[in-house]
Amino acid sequence: MTTISSDVALEIRGLVVTGRVNGRAVPILNGVDVDLRSGEILGVVGESGSGKSTLCRAVARMLPSGLSVQAGTIRLGDMDVLGVKPDKLHRMPAGGVRMVFQNPLTALNPVMTVGEQCVEAARARHQISRAEALSRSVQILERMGVNDAASRMKDYPYQFSGGQRQRIVVSIALAGDPAVLLADEPTSALDVSTQASLLELIKEVCAERRTSVLFVSHNYAVVSQLCSRVLVLYAGQMMELGPSLTLLSESRHPYTSALIASLPSIEHRVARLQAIPGQPPRVGEAPVGCPFWPRCPHADEECRSAPIRMREIAPGHGTACRRAEEIWPSVGGGE
């Protein structure tokens, strides 16, 4: 068995996920290579359909019917994730994978009390008594900012606000002491103030527990505040990977630059936000070469025909743009 660095919680290499369109297999994710370090929060951004949620579901072994992993490896420490049954991965007493979804109402059972659901999740992963599971659940709920947690264990999900429900879902996920938390746009349905407080709590609690987080979002502003690094996906392929603040100020792929340019700014008021022209390719219709070239102002003939590849242009900063040095002459010249 191959051993990876102890500092790497999750290692993904050459991941290809395919689905079937009109009877033929087409890539949904194509060649994803990324490491998630122990205790790190890694952001994954991109437009709808870029493959963000598919990446999380592949790691959690929860791909929907019709999608399957065709190539690549996923390792959780020394464990071959693709070589174990999903149930084993989800029920590991510690060090496994947990996933938090966008809508907590679909993740929580409406006919069970919050306490019953918390206790059930805790006992499924630890050989502990019901009383101990209840005590642990109250502690993590309180740490995640659920007010009067002990007295509310007999309440049902509908009796909580949307922000409180999402705190409960995150608490249930963290109660199993996972090595990796997969957060699929967990705050997009919340108001800005509730979102900010929940993100800060996730950051604090995961730092305390050394839990690694793969944080999916379409909002780069949120990701830049929460995550140390960011992976940019487009049409299922990696466009850029690097430190979040570097990508925010010195992005080296036209797609990343376009995403950031579309963000609203407090300092520079404009009548209309900048949009990326055109539309992402439909599943199975990605063009030859760089998938972004039909919308890219810098594309040339080779971009249209040559396979793209990620390459490092600075320590810890990679891009799939073959013209990065031409577009940003400072690349490689003392950036």
Buried (B, 14 or more C-beta within 10 A) or exposed (E): EEEBEEEBBBBBBEBBBBBEBEEEEBBBBBBBBBBBBBBBBBBBBBBEBBBBBBBBBBBBBBBEEEBBBBBBBBBBBEBEBBEBEEEEBBEBEEBBBBBBBBBBBEBBEEEBBBBBBBBBBBBEBBEBEEEBBBBBBBBBBBBBBBEEBBEBBEBBBEEBEBBBBBBBBBBBBBBBBBBBBBBBBBBBBBEEEBBBBBBEBBBEBBEEBEBBBBBBBBBBEBBBBBBEBBBBBBBBBBBBBBBBEBBBEBBBBBBBBBBBEEEEEEEEEEEEEEEBEEEBBEBBEBBEBBBBBBBBEBBEEEBBEEEBEBEEBBEEBBBBBBBBBEBBEEBEEEE
